[in-house]
Amino acid sequence: MAEAHSVDDLTHCPICFEKYDRPRYLPCLHTFCEKCLQTYIDTTVGNDSKTEGFNCPTCRRLIEVPASEDVQWGNMAETFPLNHLIVTLMDITLSAETLKFCGPCRKRSIEVPPMSWCKDCKKFLCGQCVEYHKTLPILEGHLIETLKDINEIDVISTPTFHCEKHPDKKLEMFCEDHDIPCCMSCTMIEHRKCGKVETLEKAAKRKNLSLMREEITERFSNGLESLNERIKMKTDSFNDFNDQCDGMKLKVKETTEGIRMHVKHLCSNALTELSTIKEKQERLYISDIELLKEQKVSIERYQNLLTAKEKDTSDVQSFMEMRRLKEYIEDIPKEQVVSNKYCELNFEIDNDVLDIMKVETLLQPKRQEHSNTSDDNASLSKCEYKSFEYMRTLNFRDRKKNISVNNCVFLENGGLLIVDYRNAESRNGFVRLYNSELSQFQTIRLMGKPWAAVELDVNSYIITIPSNKSICYLETETYSTIEAFHEESSTFYENSGRKFFGIAMKDKPSTMSIEREATFFVSSRGEVHLRTRSGFTLQKLNLSTTYIQHISYKDGAIYFSAKDSLYCVDEDGNTIFEFSDPILLQGASGSSVGYNGDIAVCGRKSDLVVIIDRFGKRKTEVAVNSPTCVAFSSDGYKMCVVRGGTHIDNLGAIFEIEYNN
């Protein structure tokens, strides 16, 4: 809580824990000593002259520094403004401390209670020092008052404010027309034609400081209340996440134990069944073996008998005996009841059981399905393409005006947004809106040349304008009639400080709580930034490719095309797959990811739109002359391909997608 902070907490640097020495504050409003901040910048940036900023030591927000040859990292800290509020607070603290003792005496390590205050020296004086003060000719003009005659505010020293444009000049004037303080140089140059310019002291006295303080205090209170709500929401979300993790851990253990018990049960049943089969076959084998042994004994006995009677019997008797033995020997195979066939165990381990050894993980990512999507559309992720049926052509030319379409986006209402990057009739570009019947009804001129766009919500869009190093937040009026070259829409241009090209929405307001901001990815030279609607950079990914002109995002994966290739990385910049084909993707340009996770990539020089699945495998191609950009409809049943690029014929082809059941 704010009440818990003491004055010492506010006057001490969070890096060195000492009282501030020339406190400088960053755009995120966190304050540090100038030397501490410079040391931190030197440690963070080092010798990397290409870096575009550094993270705040407290909140880790990226503090962007516009790329320029004049950037001197060695003295970067002194370019940030002084925190005059902290300076004043430190003066108040110092004054409250010095109020207890005479200033000159305290310098001599003598603590004497003061009796008076010198307004010129800004020092407390004891009675003896007052007399000494009056005797010195150089100090005879100083105004000395007793403590009971002065106001506490008189003992507070006014800090010196310096002009940002002229650091060696003091801020002494205030321009009412521009509502800004200025130095004498600024007054003579930039504010010489302004109606009301007065001294800073007069402006401060004229302003209702109490009302200003109340307004600022109320804003702080509202900001703290909002932050507390967001902290509570984030904490609750984190607690829910922890509960989900704990629940999943328990489920993993229960599943593992269930599998183990079931396998143990299967093992017990299998061993019992094998034991039963073995015992049965064992009895049969033993019985057959005993019978064979008895037959063997009989044959051996008759054989011995035949040998013994060979000399003691007559020929007739021997003849008759041998006939009988011969019949006996011939009947032996008929009398055998033993099967000579080998008994084979006709069992093997079930393949379903063996397949579990191929399972590498118990956890499988859960696919995030859109709540407003029908079951029929949800099944598209499992379907194969049957055909891309040509439906109609869209002519983006406006009368005889040549345009250069660089990006197309299907809208949630079934309409279409076309980004006209370079119109022959204007230095600026346009955004053209089409309704669900694909009839143009609104054309909006923008400041600069737009490159790519995404739909934020109904009648609201985010557009990158690299020519101006800006990001445009565009709000249009209700879709009704055609308003050619409409310039009155509510538009806000954020100075991004660098050229951003591709853009892809991550979280829309409709998918979040109202307190959370929309987040989106934007691409630049070898980088992808995750930004918020309010202009904060949450994350920056450094990638290996030089230019990333078109990007798409879905289910935690970022897709972009460059150099005859399609790249897919996760939100941390780790490569998921890379699809390279200099023939199919020759001159790879625009790309778009569909609802089912498949990615369409334009091969501008190969005259093909190549469809690749989310695992990096080619699925099919669609022949289109010089395709430059492509878009899937939200329901997954339409695809728009724009051909031509900088050619004169800029035409759009709408295809209806048919899937195999």
MOQUIPE-V929890 format. One line per field, one symbol per residue. ss: DSSP state (H for helix, E for strand, - for the rest). A space follows every 10 residues. Layout:
ss = ???
This chain:
ss = -HHH--HHHH -E------E- --EEE----- EEEHHHHHHH HHHHH----- --EEE----- -EEE------ --HHH-HHH- -E-HHHHHHH HHHHHHHH-- --HHHHH--- -----EEE-- --EEE-HHHH HHHHH-HHH- ---EEEHHH- -HHHH----- -E-------E --EEE----E EE-HHHHHH- ------EEEH HHHHHH--HH HHHHHHHHHH HHHHHHHHHH HHHHHHHHHH HHHHHHHHHH HHHHHHHHHH HHHHHHHHHH HHHHHHHHHH HHHHHHHHHH HHHHHHHHHH HHHHHHHH-- ----HHHHHH HHHHHHHHHH HHHHH----- ---------- HHHHHHHH-- ---------- ----HHHHHH HH--EEEEEE EEEEE--E-- E---EEEEEE -----EEEEE ---------E EEEE-----E EEEEE----- -EEEEEE--E EEEEEHHH-E EEEEE----- --EEEE---E EEEEE----- --EEEEE-HH H-------EE EEE-EEEEEE EE----EEEE EEEEEEE--- EEEE--EEEE EE--EEEEEE ----EEEEEE -------EEE EEE-----EE EEE----EEE EE-----EEE EEE---EEEE EE-----EEE EEE------- EEEEEEEEE- -
